[in-house]
Amino acid sequence: MIVPNEMLYAARVALGISRPDLAKLSGLAERTILRLESNDRVTVRTLQRVQAALEARGAEFMASEGNKGPGIRIPLSLLSRDDLRF
């Protein structure tokens, strides 16, 4: 599944990863990460590298189902609030 740019950005923020750190983790230039997050055109390979880096840090991307769009899951242990109940 190719993850939309917006979902990659949301996952980075949810995981608390900075742009420079994501650039290092994915082996890309920070400017490329900025372009991706600004919805500029990037290659499929770039999307895959960023997705792989985020998945390695615990993000799980879910495909669209029916009329529901794609989603993200992050490890519960990474949430900064400890008063959430699930």
Kinemage of the C-alpha trace (Angstrom):
@kinemage 1
@onewidth
@group {chain A} dominant
@subgroup {mainchain}
@vectorlist {calphas} color= white
{ca met a 1} P 0.000 0.000 0.000
{ca ile a 2} L 1.321 3.438 -0.874
{ca val a 3} L 0.625 5.735 2.059
{ca pro a 4} L -0.562 9.285 1.284
{ca asn a 5} L 1.784 12.150 2.170
{ca glu a 6} L -0.625 13.443 4.820
{ca met a 7} L -0.587 10.116 6.637
{ca leu a 8} L 3.208 10.010 6.653
{ca tyr a 9} L 3.299 13.512 8.143
{ca ala a 10} L 0.700 12.584 10.767
{ca ala a 11} L 2.658 9.465 11.716
{ca arg a 12} L 5.883 11.449 12.101
{ca val a 13} L 4.180 13.914 14.425
{ca ala a 14} L 2.372 11.178 16.380
{ca leu a 15} L 5.651 9.340 16.914
{ca gly a 16} L 7.389 12.532 18.013
{ca ile a 17} L 10.076 12.327 15.331
{ca ser a 18} L 11.632 15.549 14.047
{ca arg a 19} L 12.126 16.208 10.338
{ca pro a 20} L 15.920 15.989 10.643
{ca asp a 21} L 15.624 12.670 12.483
{ca leu a 22} L 13.218 11.259 9.890
{ca ala a 23} L 15.606 12.346 7.156
{ca lys a 24} L 18.407 10.401 8.843
{ca leu a 25} L 16.213 7.356 9.511
{ca ser a 26} L 15.035 7.206 5.896
{ca gly a 27} L 18.355 8.143 4.288
{ca leu a 28} L 16.822 11.167 2.582
{ca ala a 29} L 17.571 14.884 2.649
{ca glu a 30} L 15.612 16.996 5.114
{ca arg a 31} L 14.456 19.105 2.168
{ca thr a 32} L 12.901 15.984 0.630
{ca ile a 33} L 10.949 15.359 3.850
{ca leu a 34} L 9.773 18.986 3.770
{ca arg a 35} L 8.680 18.604 0.133
{ca leu a 36} L 6.775 15.429 0.977
{ca glu a 37} L 5.030 17.111 3.920
{ca ser a 38} L 4.169 20.139 1.754
{ca asn a 39} L 2.392 17.789 -0.685
{ca asp a 40} L 4.924 18.463 -3.420
{ca arg a 41} L 5.577 15.628 -5.845
{ca val a 42} L 8.009 13.006 -4.644
{ca thr a 43} L 8.852 9.592 -6.052
{ca val a 44} L 7.133 6.412 -4.962
{ca arg a 45} L 10.530 5.215 -3.725
{ca thr a 46} L 10.719 8.265 -1.435
{ca leu a 47} L 7.286 7.482 -0.001
{ca gln a 48} L 8.339 3.877 0.559
{ca arg a 49} L 11.551 4.876 2.343
{ca val a 50} L 9.721 7.250 4.672
{ca gln a 51} L 7.000 4.680 5.317
{ca ala a 52} L 9.585 2.016 6.140
{ca ala a 53} L 11.399 4.356 8.540
{ca leu a 54} L 8.148 5.199 10.346
{ca glu a 55} L 7.107 1.547 10.509
{ca ala a 56} L 10.492 0.697 12.011
{ca arg a 57} L 9.664 3.177 14.804
{ca gly a 58} L 6.279 1.538 15.446
{ca ala a 59} L 3.760 3.143 13.083
{ca glu a 60} L 1.207 0.846 11.523
{ca phe a 61} L -0.603 2.063 8.405
{ca met a 62} L -4.096 0.805 7.658
{ca ala a 63} L -5.609 0.752 4.175
{ca ser a 64} L -8.911 2.364 3.263
{ca glu a 65} L -12.011 0.243 3.797
{ca gly a 66} L -15.275 0.981 2.065
{ca asn a 67} L -16.037 4.667 2.590
{ca lys a 68} L -13.438 5.042 5.373
{ca gly a 69} L -10.039 6.505 4.580
{ca pro a 70} L -6.630 5.169 5.567
{ca gly a 71} L -5.442 5.298 9.152
{ca ile a 72} L -2.442 5.103 11.451
{ca arg a 73} L -1.793 3.207 14.634
{ca ile a 74} L 1.058 3.975 16.978
{ca pro a 75} L 2.204 2.012 20.014
{ca leu a 76} L 0.215 2.918 23.112
{ca ser a 77} L 3.476 3.236 25.007
{ca leu a 78} L 4.370 6.281 22.886
{ca leu a 79} L 1.357 8.319 23.951
{ca ser a 80} L 2.406 11.092 26.295
{ca arg a 81} L -0.847 11.155 28.251
{ca asp a 82} L -1.342 8.470 30.839
{ca asp a 83} L -4.966 9.275 31.620
{ca leu a 84} L -6.431 7.878 28.395
{ca arg a 85} L -8.713 4.882 28.672
{ca phe a 86} L -9.269 2.454 25.813
